[in-house]
Amino acid sequence: MSAGAAGGRVGALGLAIDTTFDDTSVALLRGRREVLANVTLSQYAEHAEFGGVVPERASRKHLEAIHPLIVAALRQAGRQGGPVALGDLDYVAVSNLPGLLGSILVGMTVAKSLAYLLDVPLIGINHIEAHPYASFLVHGELPFPLVHLVAAGGHTLLIHQEAHFRWRIVGRSVDDAAGECVDKVAKMFGHPMPGGPVVDRLAMAHAPGPYAFPRPL
């Protein structure tokens, strides 16, 4: 069954897993837009002493967290609309790129095992391609064509999208992504992880007027 057929069927129930970096996330989606559960375990405390994410430690933490989070997501979904069990799933979706290889393997292994045991479709998701669909979940159908700005920890991109699954990257940062720059600035000034909220708070407090930054090319 195709991704569209599995996820687009009216009332189809899907389990989604993301372990691409340092957060372990599990969600349950019914139909196209009804989020029944969304649980995440952050690993900031696990990596704070190193000033950045340690890939091996991130993978091990995903292994510890993934199964309890799946159970927690099922319970959360059950509180919203009656009991939900793994046997009720119509498909399993998992982020399979890009990201830390060891972390991705944890999510992929769990997702493949569940899909095989439950005999349901397995859908691989490019999580950067999926970023703009947070807007779809909240605001409804996307008005194609459009341009997305993705400003994440590891990627800063401008994406021109003509239709579902039809897109191309039209701009990107030359070296570090915006999120990575913010984290590095925070580290340089001795602030703990995560650097984003710290730098954002300081910028708002100490930026009284506009600055003539050079125009990016």
C-alpha positions in Angstrom: 0.0 0.0 0.0 1.3 3.5 -0.8 2.0 6.2 1.7 -1.0 8.1 0.4 -3.3 5.2 0.5 -2.3 4.2 4.1 -2.3 7.7 5.6 -5.0 9.2 3.5 -7.7 6.6 4.1 -10.6 8.1 6.2 -10.0 7.2 9.8 -6.7 5.4 9.2 -4.6 5.1 12.4 -0.9 5.6 12.1 2.0 5.4 14.6 4.9 7.8 13.8 8.4 7.5 15.2 11.2 10.1 15.0 14.7 9.4 16.4 16.8 11.4 13.9 18.9 13.4 16.5 18.7 13.7 20.3 14.9 13.7 20.9 12.8 10.5 20.9 9.3 11.3 19.6 6.2 9.1 19.1 2.9 10.3 17.8 -0.5 8.7 16.8 -2.4 10.2 13.9 -6.0 9.3 12.8 -7.0 10.3 9.3 -5.2 13.3 7.8 -5.2 15.8 10.7 -6.3 14.3 14.0 -3.3 14.0 16.4 -4.3 11.6 19.1 -1.0 11.6 20.9 2.4 13.3 20.7 5.1 12.5 23.3 8.8 13.4 23.3 11.7 12.7 25.5 14.4 15.4 25.3 18.0 14.4 25.9 19.5 17.9 26.8 20.4 16.8 30.3 22.3 13.7 28.9 24.6 15.9 26.7 24.9 19.1 28.7 28.3 18.2 30.2 29.8 17.9 26.7 28.3 21.1 25.3 26.8 19.2 22.4 25.1 16.0 21.3 27.3 12.9 21.6 26.0 10.5 18.9 26.7 7.2 20.7 25.0 8.4 23.9 22.1 9.7 21.9 21.6 6.2 20.3 21.7 4.5 23.7 19.1 6.9 25.1 16.8 6.3 22.2 17.0 2.5 22.9 16.0 3.2 26.6 13.2 5.5 25.7 11.5 4.3 22.6 9.3 1.4 24.0 8.1 3.4 27.1 7.2 6.3 24.8 5.2 4.0 22.5 3.2 2.8 25.5 2.8 6.4 26.7 1.5 7.5 23.3 -1.1 4.6 23.2 -2.3 5.6 26.7 -2.5 9.3 25.8 -4.5 8.5 22.6 -6.8 6.2 24.7 -7.7 9.0 27.0 -8.9 11.1 24.1 -11.1 8.7 22.2 -11.3 5.2 23.8 -8.7 2.4 24.1 -6.0 2.2 21.4 -3.8 -0.8 20.9 -1.0 -1.7 18.5 -3.3 -4.1 16.8 -5.5 -1.1 15.7 -2.7 0.4 13.6 -3.2 0.7 9.8 0.4 1.8 9.2 3.7 2.7 10.8 5.7 5.8 9.8 9.3 6.6 10.7 11.9 9.3 10.0 14.6 7.6 7.9 16.7 10.6 6.9 18.6 12.9 7.4 20.1 12.6 10.9 22.5 10.7 13.1 22.9 7.2 11.7 22.9 5.4 15.0 19.9 7.3 16.2 18.0 6.7 13.0 18.7 3.0 13.2 16.9 2.7 16.5 13.7 4.2 15.2 13.9 2.3 11.9 14.5 -1.1 13.7 11.5 -0.6 16.0 9.3 0.7 13.1 10.2 -2.2 10.8 9.6 -4.8 13.5 6.2 -3.4 14.4 5.1 -3.1 10.7 6.2 -6.7 10.1 4.6 -8.1 13.2 1.3 -6.2 12.6 1.4 -6.8 8.8 0.8 -3.1 8.0 2.6 -0.7 5.6 5.9 0.9 6.7 6.3 4.5 5.5 9.8 6.1 5.5 9.7 9.9 6.0 12.3 12.6 5.2 11.8 14.7 8.3 13.0 17.9 6.6 10.4 17.4 3.9 7.9 16.8 6.6 8.6 20.0 8.6 6.2 22.2 6.7 3.3 19.8 7.3 3.0 21.0 10.8 1.2 23.9 9.2 -1.0 21.4 7.4 -2.0 19.8 10.6 -3.1 23.1 12.1 -4.3 25.1 9.2 -5.5 22.6 6.6 -4.6 22.1 3.0 -1.4 23.7 1.7 -2.0 26.4 -1.0 0.4 25.2 -3.7 2.7 26.5 -5.1 4.5 27.9 -2.1 7.9 28.5 -0.5 8.9 27.0 2.9 11.6 28.4 5.2 13.0 25.6 7.3 15.2 26.9 10.1 16.2 24.0 12.3 19.2 22.9 14.3 20.9 21.1 11.4 19.3 22.6 8.3 18.4 26.1 7.1 16.6 25.8 3.7 14.3 27.6 1.3 12.1 24.9 -0.4 9.9 25.6 -3.4 7.0 23.1 -3.4 4.7 22.7 -6.4 2.6 19.8 -5.0 2.8 17.0 -2.5 6.1 15.2 -2.9 7.2 17.7 -5.6 9.7 20.1 -4.2 13.2 21.4 -4.7 15.7 23.3 -2.6 16.2 26.8 -3.9 18.4 28.2 -1.1 20.5 27.0 1.9 23.0 28.3 4.4 26.6 28.0 3.1 28.0 26.3 6.2 26.3 26.1 9.6 22.5 26.0 10.0 20.9 28.7 12.0 20.3 26.5 15.0 23.9 25.3 15.0 25.1 28.9 14.9 23.0 29.8 17.9 24.2 26.8 19.9 27.8 27.6 19.1 27.4 31.3 20.2 25.8 30.2 23.4 28.7 27.7 24.1 31.3 30.4 23.3 29.8 32.6 26.0 29.6 29.8 28.6 25.9 29.1 28.5 24.5 25.6 28.9 22.5 23.6 26.4 20.1 24.3 24.8 21.6 27.5 23.5 18.6 28.7 21.5 16.4 30.0 24.3 19.3 31.7 26.0 20.5 33.5 22.9 17.0 34.5 22.0 16.3 35.9 25.5 19.6 37.9 25.5 19.0 39.2 22.0 15.6 40.5 22.9 17.0 42.2 26.0 20.1 43.8 24.4 18.9 44.7 20.9 17.3 48.1 21.3 17.4 49.0 17.6 17.9 47.8 14.0 21.4 46.7 12.8 22.7 46.9 9.2 23.6 43.2 8.7 25.1 42.3 5.3 22.7 41.0 2.8 23.2 37.2 2.3 23.9 36.2 -1.3 
